[in-house]
């Protein structure tokens, strides 16, 4: 399995650790979920590729949260289910690529594809 180049808009299968889970003492996400890459950069000190992702969830945002609804056409393009989904933009995970939290999907791929630039630019 070849790993894709992580760049903004790429949706990957990633064991996202929510802030509330971290605050409860967990160190790893409970399961893999689609996450969108928002930033990828080379760290100057060691040349590691650092990737920042936001989670995609079926849970509608609370009144105090900020999220972007993923249009159904984009979900179909990515091969996601038909249920409404949001990209939560209030919190992120950052990790060195490829990292141990990437999890292959049933088809063996890490990536779902790319979301259109208008959703992440």
N, CA, C and O atoms as a GROMACS GRO file, in nm:
protein
  484
    1UNK      N    1   0.084  -0.118   0.000
    1UNK     CA    2   0.000   0.000   0.000
    1UNK      C    3   0.089   0.124   0.000
    1UNK      O    4   0.166   0.145   0.093
    2UNK      N    5   0.078   0.205  -0.103
    2UNK     CA    6   0.152   0.329  -0.110
    2UNK      C    7   0.078   0.436  -0.032
    2UNK      O    8  -0.044   0.450  -0.043
    3UNK      N    9   0.153   0.511   0.047
    3UNK     CA   10   0.091   0.619   0.123
    3UNK      C   11   0.078   0.743   0.036
    3UNK      O   12   0.170   0.777  -0.038
    4UNK      N   13  -0.036   0.812   0.045
    4UNK     CA   14  -0.052   0.936  -0.031
    4UNK      C   15   0.032   1.047   0.032
    4UNK      O   16   0.072   1.038   0.148
    5UNK      N   17   0.058   1.150  -0.044
    5UNK     CA   18   0.123   1.270   0.010
    5UNK      C   19   0.017   1.347   0.087
    5UNK      O   20  -0.087   1.380   0.030
    6UNK      N   21   0.041   1.376   0.214
    6UNK     CA   22  -0.061   1.449   0.290
    6UNK      C   23  -0.060   1.597   0.252
    6UNK      O   24   0.041   1.666   0.268
    7UNK      N   25  -0.172   1.644   0.201
    7UNK     CA   26  -0.185   1.784   0.165
    7UNK      C   27  -0.327   1.828   0.196
    7UNK      O   28  -0.417   1.744   0.206
    8UNK      N   29  -0.349   1.959   0.212
    8UNK     CA   30  -0.483   2.006   0.249
    8UNK      C   31  -0.591   1.951   0.157
    8UNK      O   32  -0.578   1.951   0.034
    9UNK      N   33  -0.698   1.905   0.221
    9UNK     CA   34  -0.811   1.850   0.148
    9UNK      C   35  -0.813   1.699   0.141
    9UNK      O   36  -0.917   1.640   0.112
   10UNK      N   37  -0.699   1.634   0.168
   10UNK     CA   38  -0.696   1.488   0.168
   10UNK      C   39  -0.772   1.436   0.289
   10UNK      O   40  -0.749   1.482   0.400
   11UNK      N   41  -0.861   1.342   0.268
   11UNK     CA   42  -0.936   1.279   0.378
   11UNK      C   43  -0.875   1.142   0.401
   11UNK      O   44  -0.865   1.060   0.310
   12UNK      N   45  -0.834   1.119   0.526
   12UNK     CA   46  -0.766   0.995   0.564
   12UNK      C   47  -0.844   0.921   0.672
   12UNK      O   48  -0.930   0.979   0.739
   13UNK      N   49  -0.813   0.794   0.688
   13UNK     CA   50  -0.868   0.713   0.797
   13UNK      C   51  -0.769   0.722   0.913
   13UNK      O   52  -0.655   0.676   0.903
   14UNK      N   53  -0.813   0.782   1.023
   14UNK     CA   54  -0.724   0.819   1.133
   14UNK      C   55  -0.792   0.798   1.267
   14UNK      O   56  -0.910   0.832   1.281
   15UNK      N   57  -0.721   0.745   1.364
   15UNK     CA   58  -0.774   0.727   1.500
   15UNK      C   59  -0.766   0.860   1.574
   15UNK      O   60  -0.672   0.885   1.649
   16UNK      N   61  -0.865   0.943   1.552
   16UNK     CA   62  -0.869   1.077   1.608
   16UNK      C   63  -0.895   1.072   1.758
   16UNK      O   64  -0.986   1.003   1.804
   17UNK      N   65  -0.814   1.145   1.834
   17UNK     CA   66  -0.833   1.155   1.979
   17UNK      C   67  -0.902   1.289   2.009
   17UNK      O   68  -0.842   1.395   1.995
   18UNK      N   69  -1.028   1.281   2.049
   18UNK     CA   70  -1.104   1.401   2.084
   18UNK      C   71  -1.047   1.463   2.210
   18UNK      O   72  -0.992   1.393   2.295
   19UNK      N   73  -1.059   1.593   2.223
   19UNK     CA   74  -1.013   1.665   2.342
   19UNK      C   75  -1.076   1.606   2.468
   19UNK      O   76  -1.007   1.587   2.568
   20UNK      N   77  -1.205   1.577   2.464
   20UNK     CA   78  -1.272   1.522   2.582
   20UNK      C   79  -1.216   1.385   2.619
   20UNK      O   80  -1.211   1.350   2.737
   21UNK      N   81  -1.174   1.307   2.520
   21UNK     CA   82  -1.112   1.177   2.547
   21UNK      C   83  -0.975   1.196   2.610
   21UNK      O   84  -0.939   1.128   2.706
   22UNK      N   85  -0.898   1.289   2.554
   22UNK     CA   86  -0.766   1.320   2.611
   22UNK      C   87  -0.780   1.368   2.755
   22UNK      O   88  -0.705   1.325   2.843
   23UNK      N   89  -0.876   1.456   2.778
   23UNK     CA   90  -0.898   1.509   2.914
   23UNK      C   91  -0.941   1.399   3.010
   23UNK      O   92  -0.919   1.411   3.131
   24UNK      N   93  -1.001   1.292   2.959
   24UNK     CA   94  -1.042   1.179   3.043
   24UNK      C   95  -0.927   1.079   3.064
   24UNK      O   96  -0.945   0.978   3.131
   25UNK      N   97  -0.810   1.109   3.006
   25UNK     CA   98  -0.694   1.024   3.028
   25UNK      C   99  -0.661   0.927   2.916
   25UNK      O  100  -0.563   0.853   2.926
   26UNK      N  101  -0.739   0.926   2.809
   26UNK     CA  102  -0.708   0.837   2.698
   26UNK      C  103  -0.588   0.892   2.619
   26UNK      O  104  -0.564   1.013   2.614
   27UNK      N  105  -0.514   0.801   2.558
   27UNK     CA  106  -0.397   0.841   2.480
   27UNK      C  107  -0.416   0.816   2.332
   27UNK      O  108  -0.341   0.869   2.250
   28UNK      N  109  -0.516   0.736   2.295
   28UNK     CA  110  -0.540   0.700   2.157
   28UNK      C  111  -0.688   0.714   2.126
   28UNK      O  112  -0.773   0.696   2.213
   29UNK      N  113  -0.719   0.747   2.001
   29UNK     CA  114  -0.858   0.752   1.958
   29UNK      C  115  -0.921   0.613   1.967
   29UNK      O  116  -0.852   0.512   1.953
   30UNK      N  117  -1.052   0.609   1.992
   30UNK     CA  118  -1.120   0.481   2.010
   30UNK      C  119  -1.134   0.402   1.882
   30UNK      O  120  -1.134   0.279   1.885
   31UNK      N  121  -1.146   0.470   1.769
   31UNK     CA  122  -1.158   0.402   1.640
   31UNK      C  123  -1.123   0.500   1.529
   31UNK      O  124  -1.119   0.622   1.549
   32UNK      N  125  -1.097   0.445   1.412
   32UNK     CA  126  -1.063   0.528   1.297
   32UNK      C  127  -1.187   0.596   1.243
   32UNK      O  128  -1.296   0.537   1.240
   33UNK      N  129  -1.170   0.718   1.201
   33UNK     CA  130  -1.277   0.796   1.140
   33UNK      C  131  -1.216   0.877   1.026
   33UNK      O  132  -1.094   0.899   1.024
   34UNK      N  133  -1.297   0.923   0.933
   34UNK     CA  134  -1.244   1.013   0.831
   34UNK      C  135  -1.198   1.143   0.896
   34UNK      O  136  -1.268   1.199   0.981
   35UNK      N  137  -1.084   1.189   0.857
   35UNK     CA  138  -1.031   1.317   0.902
   35UNK      C  139  -0.972   1.390   0.783
   35UNK      O  140  -0.910   1.328   0.696
   36UNK      N  141  -0.991   1.521   0.779
   36UNK     CA  142  -0.941   1.600   0.667
   36UNK      C  143  -0.810   1.669   0.706
   36UNK      O  144  -0.799   1.731   0.812
   37UNK      N  145  -0.711   1.656   0.620
   37UNK     CA  146  -0.583   1.725   0.639
   37UNK      C  147  -0.607   1.874   0.613
   37UNK      O  148  -0.664   1.911   0.511
   38UNK      N  149  -0.563   1.958   0.708
   38UNK     CA  150  -0.576   2.102   0.689
   38UNK      C  151  -0.441   2.171   0.672
   38UNK      O  152  -0.432   2.276   0.610
   39UNK      N  153  -0.336   2.110   0.728
   39UNK     CA  154  -0.201   2.166   0.717
   39UNK      C  155  -0.102   2.051   0.716
   39UNK      O  156  -0.119   1.952   0.787
   40UNK      N  157   0.002   2.064   0.635
   40UNK     CA  158   0.115   1.970   0.637
   40UNK      C  159   0.241   2.053   0.613
   40UNK      O  160   0.246   2.133   0.519
   41UNK      N  161   0.340   2.034   0.697
   41UNK     CA  162   0.464   2.111   0.685
   41UNK      C  163   0.583   2.030   0.735
   41UNK      O  164   0.566   1.934   0.810
   42UNK      N  165   0.701   2.068   0.692
   42UNK     CA  166   0.825   2.006   0.737
   42UNK      C  167   0.875   2.081   0.860
   42UNK      O  168   0.892   2.203   0.856
   43UNK      N  169   0.898   2.007   0.967
   43UNK     CA  170   0.951   2.067   1.090
   43UNK      C  171   1.100   2.091   1.069
   43UNK      O  172   1.174   1.999   1.032
   44UNK      N  173   1.145   2.213   1.092
   44UNK     CA  174   1.283   2.252   1.062
   44UNK      C  175   1.385   2.173   1.144
   44UNK      O  176   1.492   2.139   1.093
   45UNK      N  177   1.354   2.145   1.267
   45UNK     CA  178   1.451   2.083   1.357
   45UNK      C  179   1.492   1.941   1.316
   45UNK      O  180   1.607   1.902   1.335
   46UNK      N  181   1.398   1.865   1.261
   46UNK     CA  182   1.428   1.726   1.228
   46UNK      C  183   1.376   1.683   1.090
   46UNK      O  184   1.388   1.566   1.053
   47UNK      N  185   1.319   1.775   1.015
   47UNK     CA  186   1.264   1.750   0.882
   47UNK      C  187   1.146   1.654   0.881
   47UNK      O  188   1.110   1.601   0.776
   48UNK      N  189   1.084   1.631   0.998
   48UNK     CA  190   0.966   1.546   1.004
   48UNK      C  191   0.849   1.615   0.935
   48UNK      O  192   0.834   1.737   0.944
   49UNK      N  193   0.767   1.536   0.867
   49UNK     CA  194   0.646   1.589   0.802
   49UNK      C  195   0.535   1.589   0.907
   49UNK      O  196   0.491   1.483   0.951
   50UNK      N  197   0.490   1.708   0.947
   50UNK     CA  198   0.388   1.723   1.050
   50UNK      C  199   0.254   1.752   0.982
   50UNK      O  200   0.244   1.841   0.897
   51UNK      N  201   0.152   1.677   1.020
   51UNK     CA  202   0.020   1.686   0.959
   51UNK      C  203  -0.082   1.724   1.066
   51UNK      O  204  -0.081   1.669   1.176
   52UNK      N  205  -0.170   1.817   1.031
   52UNK     CA  206  -0.279   1.860   1.119
   52UNK      C  207  -0.410   1.820   1.053
   52UNK      O  208  -0.432   1.849   0.935
   53UNK      N  209  -0.496   1.752   1.130
   53UNK     CA  210  -0.625   1.704   1.076
   53UNK      C  211  -0.741   1.750   1.163
   53UNK      O  212  -0.726   1.773   1.283
   54UNK      N  213  -0.857   1.762   1.099
   54UNK     CA  214  -0.983   1.785   1.171
   54UNK      C  215  -1.070   1.661   1.153
   54UNK      O  216  -1.064   1.596   1.049
   55UNK      N  217  -1.149   1.628   1.255
   55UNK     CA  218  -1.234   1.509   1.246
   55UNK      C  219  -1.362   1.534   1.166
   55UNK      O  220  -1.415   1.645   1.164
   56UNK      N  221  -1.409   1.428   1.102
   56UNK     CA  222  -1.539   1.431   1.034
   56UNK      C  223  -1.630   1.338   1.115
   56UNK      O  224  -1.595   1.223   1.141
   57UNK      N  225  -1.747   1.388   1.153
   57UNK     CA  226  -1.836   1.315   1.241
   57UNK      C  227  -1.981   1.327   1.197
   57UNK      O  228  -2.018   1.420   1.126
   58UNK      N  229  -2.062   1.230   1.241
   58UNK     CA  230  -2.207   1.236   1.218
   58UNK      C  231  -2.276   1.323   1.323
   58UNK      O  232  -2.389   1.367   1.304
   59UNK      N  233  -2.208   1.348   1.434
   59UNK     CA  234  -2.267   1.423   1.545
   59UNK      C  235  -2.283   1.571   1.506
   59UNK      O  236  -2.183   1.638   1.478
   60UNK      N  237  -2.406   1.622   1.504
   60UNK     CA  238  -2.423   1.764   1.472
   60UNK      C  239  -2.349   1.851   1.574
   60UNK      O  240  -2.340   1.814   1.692
   61UNK      N  241  -2.296   1.964   1.530
   61UNK     CA  242  -2.223   2.049   1.624
   61UNK      C  243  -2.315   2.108   1.730
   61UNK      O  244  -2.431   2.140   1.705
   62UNK      N  245  -2.260   2.121   1.850
   62UNK     CA  246  -2.332   2.189   1.959
   62UNK      C  247  -2.333   2.338   1.930
   62UNK      O  248  -2.262   2.385   1.841
   63UNK      N  249  -2.412   2.412   2.004
   63UNK     CA  250  -2.423   2.556   1.982
   63UNK      C  251  -2.289   2.627   2.000
   63UNK      O  252  -2.265   2.730   1.937
   64UNK      N  253  -2.201   2.572   2.083
   64UNK     CA  254  -2.072   2.636   2.108
   64UNK      C  255  -1.959   2.580   2.021
   64UNK      O  256  -1.843   2.615   2.042
   65UNK      N  257  -1.991   2.495   1.924
   65UNK     CA  258  -1.891   2.436   1.835
   65UNK      C  259  -1.902   2.496   1.694
   65UNK      O  260  -2.007   2.545   1.652
   66UNK      N  261  -1.790   2.490   1.624
   66UNK     CA  262  -1.787   2.533   1.484
   66UNK      C  263  -1.756   2.413   1.398
   66UNK      O  264  -1.662   2.338   1.424
   67UNK      N  265  -1.837   2.394   1.294
   67UNK     CA  266  -1.819   2.280   1.204
   67UNK      C  267  -1.870   2.317   1.065
   67UNK      O  268  -1.954   2.406   1.050
   68UNK      N  269  -1.820   2.248   0.966
   68UNK     CA  270  -1.862   2.268   0.828
   68UNK      C  271  -1.935   2.142   0.784
   68UNK      O  272  -1.880   2.032   0.792
   69UNK      N  273  -2.058   2.157   0.739
   69UNK     CA  274  -2.135   2.042   0.691
   69UNK      C  275  -2.073   1.995   0.559
   69UNK      O  276  -2.042   2.076   0.472
   70UNK      N  277  -2.056   1.864   0.547
   70UNK     CA  278  -2.001   1.806   0.425
   70UNK      C  279  -2.118   1.779   0.330
   70UNK      O  280  -2.207   1.701   0.362
   71UNK      N  281  -2.117   1.843   0.213
   71UNK     CA  282  -2.227   1.821   0.118
   71UNK      C  283  -2.237   1.673   0.077
   71UNK      O  284  -2.136   1.603   0.070
   72UNK      N  285  -2.359   1.628   0.051
   72UNK     CA  286  -2.380   1.487   0.017
   72UNK      C  287  -2.304   1.447  -0.109
   72UNK      O  288  -2.257   1.333  -0.118
   73UNK      N  289  -2.289   1.536  -0.206
   73UNK     CA  290  -2.213   1.504  -0.327
   73UNK      C  291  -2.066   1.477  -0.294
   73UNK      O  292  -2.003   1.389  -0.353
   74UNK      N  293  -2.013   1.552  -0.201
   74UNK     CA  294  -1.873   1.532  -0.160
   74UNK      C  295  -1.861   1.399  -0.085
   74UNK      O  296  -1.764   1.326  -0.104
   75UNK      N  297  -1.958   1.369   0.000
   75UNK     CA  298  -1.956   1.242   0.072
   75UNK      C  299  -1.960   1.124  -0.026
   75UNK      O  300  -1.888   1.026  -0.008
   76UNK      N  301  -2.044   1.134  -0.127
   76UNK     CA  302  -2.051   1.027  -0.228
   76UNK      C  303  -1.916   1.013  -0.300
   76UNK      O  304  -1.867   0.903  -0.320
   77UNK      N  305  -1.858   1.126  -0.338
   77UNK     CA  306  -1.728   1.126  -0.405
   77UNK      C  307  -1.621   1.056  -0.320
   77UNK      O  308  -1.536   0.986  -0.373
   78UNK      N  309  -1.627   1.076  -0.190
   78UNK     CA  310  -1.529   1.015  -0.098
   78UNK      C  311  -1.562   0.871  -0.063
   78UNK      O  312  -1.478   0.800  -0.008
   79UNK      N  313  -1.682   0.827  -0.095
   79UNK     CA  314  -1.723   0.692  -0.060
   79UNK      C  315  -1.771   0.680   0.083
   79UNK      O  316  -1.767   0.572   0.142
   80UNK      N  317  -1.818   0.791   0.140
   80UNK     CA  318  -1.871   0.791   0.276
   80UNK      C  319  -2.020   0.759   0.272
   80UNK      O  320  -2.082   0.758   0.165
   81UNK      N  321  -2.078   0.732   0.388
   81UNK     CA  322  -2.220   0.697   0.393
   81UNK      C  323  -2.308   0.818   0.364
   81UNK      O  324  -2.259   0.929   0.343
   82UNK      N  325  -2.439   0.797   0.364
   82UNK     CA  326  -2.535   0.902   0.328
   82UNK      C  327  -2.579   0.988   0.446
   82UNK      O  328  -2.649   1.087   0.426
   83UNK      N  329  -2.541   0.952   0.568
   83UNK     CA  330  -2.583   1.028   0.685
   83UNK      C  331  -2.515   1.165   0.686
   83UNK      O  332  -2.402   1.177   0.641
   84UNK      N  333  -2.582   1.269   0.737
   84UNK     CA  334  -2.520   1.400   0.745
   84UNK      C  335  -2.390   1.393   0.826
   84UNK      O  336  -2.381   1.321   0.925
   85UNK      N  337  -2.291   1.469   0.782
   85UNK     CA  338  -2.160   1.472   0.850
   85UNK      C  339  -2.105   1.613   0.851
   85UNK      O  340  -2.137   1.695   0.765
   86UNK      N  341  -2.021   1.639   0.952
   86UNK     CA  342  -1.959   1.769   0.969
   86UNK      C  343  -1.810   1.752   0.992
   86UNK      O  344  -1.766   1.655   1.053
   87UNK      N  345  -1.733   1.847   0.941
   87UNK     CA  346  -1.591   1.858   0.975
   87UNK      C  347  -1.582   1.958   1.090
   87UNK      O  348  -1.612   2.076   1.073
   88UNK      N  349  -1.541   1.910   1.205
   88UNK     CA  350  -1.532   1.994   1.325
   88UNK      C  351  -1.403   2.075   1.316
   88UNK      O  352  -1.294   2.019   1.300
   89UNK      N  353  -1.415   2.206   1.328
   89UNK     CA  354  -1.297   2.292   1.312
   89UNK      C  355  -1.250   2.355   1.443
   89UNK      O  356  -1.158   2.436   1.443
   90UNK      N  357  -1.312   2.319   1.554
   90UNK     CA  358  -1.274   2.373   1.684
   90UNK      C  359  -1.154   2.302   1.747
   90UNK      O  360  -1.093   2.356   1.839
   91UNK      N  361  -1.120   2.185   1.699
   91UNK     CA  362  -1.007   2.111   1.755
   91UNK      C  363  -0.938   2.034   1.644
   91UNK      O  364  -0.998   2.005   1.541
   92UNK      N  365  -0.812   2.001   1.667
   92UNK     CA  366  -0.732   1.931   1.568
   92UNK      C  367  -0.643   1.828   1.639
   92UNK      O  368  -0.621   1.836   1.759
   93UNK      N  369  -0.593   1.733   1.561
   93UNK     CA  370  -0.485   1.646   1.603
   93UNK      C  371  -0.368   1.676   1.512
   93UNK      O  372  -0.385   1.704   1.393
   94UNK      N  373  -0.248   1.671   1.569
   94UNK     CA  374  -0.126   1.693   1.492
   94UNK      C  375  -0.035   1.574   1.516
   94UNK      O  376  -0.022   1.526   1.629
   95UNK      N  377   0.029   1.524   1.409
   95UNK     CA  378   0.114   1.406   1.422
   95UNK      C  379   0.220   1.406   1.314
   95UNK      O  380   0.206   1.473   1.212
   96UNK      N  381   0.326   1.330   1.338
   96UNK     CA  382   0.432   1.312   1.238
   96UNK      C  383   0.387   1.204   1.141
   96UNK      O  384   0.352   1.094   1.182
   97UNK      N  385   0.388   1.237   1.012
   97UNK     CA  386   0.344   1.145   0.906
   97UNK      C  387   0.447   1.038   0.884
   97UNK      O  388   0.566   1.069   0.880
   98UNK      N  389   0.408   0.912   0.870
   98UNK     CA  390   0.271   0.866   0.861
   98UNK      C  391   0.208   0.841   0.998
   98UNK      O  392   0.085   0.848   1.008
   99UNK      N  393   0.281   0.813   1.100
   99UNK     CA  394   0.223   0.797   1.233
   99UNK      C  395   0.151   0.666   1.252
   99UNK      O  396   0.108   0.602   1.156
  100UNK      N  397   0.138   0.626   1.376
  100UNK     CA  398   0.077   0.497   1.409
  100UNK      C  399  -0.075   0.504   1.413
  100UNK      O  400  -0.140   0.400   1.424
  101UNK      N  401  -0.134   0.624   1.406
  101UNK     CA  402  -0.279   0.638   1.416
  101UNK      C  403  -0.352   0.627   1.282
  101UNK      O  404  -0.475   0.631   1.279
  102UNK      N  405  -0.278   0.615   1.174
  102UNK     CA  406  -0.342   0.588   1.046
  102UNK      C  407  -0.393   0.446   1.047
  102UNK      O  408  -0.325   0.356   1.098
  103UNK      N  409  -0.511   0.424   0.993
  103UNK     CA  410  -0.565   0.288   0.992
  103UNK      C  411  -0.623   0.258   0.854
  103UNK      O  412  -0.710   0.330   0.806
  104UNK      N  413  -0.576   0.152   0.791
  104UNK     CA  414  -0.630   0.119   0.658
  104UNK      C  415  -0.780   0.092   0.664
  104UNK      O  416  -0.831   0.032   0.759
  105UNK      N  417  -0.850   0.137   0.561
  105UNK     CA  418  -0.992   0.108   0.544
  105UNK      C  419  -1.006  -0.036   0.499
  105UNK      O  420  -0.905  -0.101   0.469
  106UNK      N  421  -1.128  -0.091   0.492
  106UNK     CA  422  -1.145  -0.230   0.448
  106UNK      C  423  -1.082  -0.261   0.313
  106UNK      O  424  -1.042  -0.375   0.288
  107UNK      N  425  -1.072  -0.160   0.225
  107UNK     CA  426  -1.011  -0.184   0.094
  107UNK      C  427  -0.858  -0.174   0.098
  107UNK      O  428  -0.793  -0.186  -0.006
  108UNK      N  429  -0.801  -0.151   0.217
  108UNK     CA  430  -0.657  -0.144   0.234
  108UNK      C  431  -0.598  -0.006   0.216
  108UNK      O  432  -0.479   0.015   0.241
  109UNK      N  433  -0.679   0.090   0.173
  109UNK     CA  434  -0.631   0.226   0.150
  109UNK      C  435  -0.641   0.310   0.276
  109UNK      O  436  -0.730   0.289   0.359
  110UNK      N  437  -0.551   0.406   0.290
  110UNK     CA  438  -0.555   0.501   0.401
  110UNK      C  439  -0.645   0.619   0.367
  110UNK      O  440  -0.714   0.672   0.454
  111UNK      N  441  -0.645   0.660   0.240
  111UNK     CA  442  -0.716   0.781   0.199
  111UNK      C  443  -0.851   0.750   0.136
  111UNK      O  444  -0.870   0.647   0.071
  112UNK      N  445  -0.943   0.843   0.157
  112UNK     CA  446  -1.074   0.838   0.092
  112UNK      C  447  -1.071   0.917  -0.039
  112UNK      O  448  -1.143   0.885  -0.133
  113UNK      N  449  -0.989   1.019  -0.043
  113UNK     CA  450  -0.983   1.110  -0.157
  113UNK      C  451  -0.971   1.252  -0.107
  113UNK      O  452  -0.934   1.276   0.007
  114UNK      N  453  -1.003   1.346  -0.194
  114UNK     CA  454  -0.991   1.488  -0.163
  114UNK      C  455  -1.126   1.557  -0.159
  114UNK      O  456  -1.215   1.526  -0.238
  115UNK      N  457  -1.140   1.651  -0.066
  115UNK     CA  458  -1.257   1.737  -0.065
  115UNK      C  459  -1.225   1.858  -0.153
  115UNK      O  460  -1.108   1.894  -0.168
  116UNK      N  461  -1.326   1.922  -0.210
  116UNK     CA  462  -1.301   2.037  -0.297
  116UNK      C  463  -1.237   2.152  -0.219
  116UNK      O  464  -1.267   2.172  -0.102
  117UNK      N  465  -1.150   2.227  -0.285
  117UNK     CA  466  -1.081   2.338  -0.218
  117UNK      C  467  -1.176   2.439  -0.153
  117UNK      O  468  -1.142   2.500  -0.052
  118UNK      N  469  -1.295   2.458  -0.210
  118UNK     CA  470  -1.387   2.558  -0.153
  118UNK      C  471  -1.430   2.522  -0.010
  118UNK      O  472  -1.475   2.610   0.064
  119UNK      N  473  -1.417   2.396   0.029
  119UNK     CA  474  -1.454   2.356   0.165
  119UNK      C  475  -1.339   2.372   0.263
  119UNK      O  476  -1.362   2.375   0.384
  120UNK      N  477  -1.216   2.382   0.215
  120UNK     CA  478  -1.104   2.389   0.310
  120UNK      C  479  -1.013   2.508   0.290
  120UNK      O  480  -0.918   2.525   0.366
  121UNK      N  481  -1.038   2.590   0.192
  121UNK     CA  482  -0.951   2.706   0.167
  121UNK      C  483  -1.000   2.829   0.239
  121UNK      O  484  -0.939   2.936   0.229
   0.00000   0.00000   0.00000
